[in-house]
Amino acid sequence: MAQIKLFTCVALAALLVGCSSSPSIDDPEPTDTVYGEGATTDGTGNDSMSGGEDVTSKNEDLQTIIYFAFDSSEVRPQDQDLIARHAMQISNDSSYRVRLEGHADERGSREYNIGLGERRSQAVRQLLLIQGVRASQVATVSFGEERPVAHGSSESDYAQNRRVEITYTN
């Protein structure tokens, strides 16, 4: 009887050891998002952010900067028409590629501002995609507070740094 109990315990232990491997979780799909200072998630690791050279848009009158309110990633109503015009231009020419560069002012931690710049560039990206631009034509990058346009500490300086720049690349 003791041998049966011992055999049962050994069999159960062997079964538990065999089943104790942790479950496999698939890696998330890579994106083309870039997080400041040239670190990419697309695996290329190049310093040019998208591998292309900057080109100007066909419409020189088309503004390429979208500004945001403090601590916000919501596109202002007055900028939605500008984004719609960019979307029309990009979707009409399949060779166009754009990089949306998200920025923040210096208030907040570096990590927070990287995230805020990312949310801003993603908000513009989403509006472009809704209006017919293919996802393969749009890349995003967040520089957070790392590339200010204005170096002062007035509200006017901060407002200039809260932006997404639309850069056409080929």
Buried (B, 14 or more C-beta within 10 A) or exposed (E): EEEEEEEEEEEEEEEEEEEEEEEEEEEEEEEBBBBBEEEBEBEEEEEEBBEBEEEEBEEEEBEBBBBBEEEEBEBEEEBEEBBBBBBEBBBEEEEBBBBBBBBBBBBBEEEBBBBBBBBBBBBBBEBBBEBEBEEEBBBBBBBBBBEBEEEEEEEEBBBBBBBBBBBBBE
